[in-house]
Amino acid sequence: MSINKIPRGLGALLLGTAVLLGGCAVAPSTPSAMTPDTVVTAKQHAKTVTVTATGGKGVATDAAMADAVAASIEKTKTFSRVIKEGGADYQLTVTLMSLDMPSFGMSFTCKTEMAWSLKRADGSAAWQEVIKSEGMASAGEAFAGTERAKMAIERSIRENIAQGLAKISNQNL
């Protein structure tokens, strides 16, 4: 049996492709990357809340989204305290319903839909709404398209959290 040699140009091309594709993996987002810097709130509720997030995928995991919402609540004092497990006055569930963005391009705009559901301790509904938001990342912000996509997703979720907490702060709880 003889082994054929790979032509030098093809070998370089295959190696370059492997390096580029290997560099496309993007780490999941951190909660701080999805936590809004500011949230305009009308009221601060003197009640406690637990936070759950579902529907996370890719860079936006359930745990990171829940931690981002909890950190935002603590930062804005939308509720008096976030309780990690049961026993709170309210249960807030945030469900990532959709992330819509182009698969390639110089700039990425991510459109996000998240369902927000706030229930009292007895299980009755206090408030619920589907919130739509957008986040954008341009070509000048990151070379790799995967990194721009991640930035757009984080910004869209950050905006969704800001809108959700602003709406909750307007509720009479």
Protein Blocks (a to p, Z undefined) as FASTA:
>chain_A
ZZddddfklmmmmmmmmmmmmmmpccdddfklmpcfbdcdfbdcfbdcddddehiahjlc
fklmmmmmmmmmmmnomafbdcfbghiabdcddddfbdcddfbdjbdcdddddddddddf
kopafbdcdddddddddfklpmblklmmmmmmmmmmmmmmmmmmmmmmmpcZZ
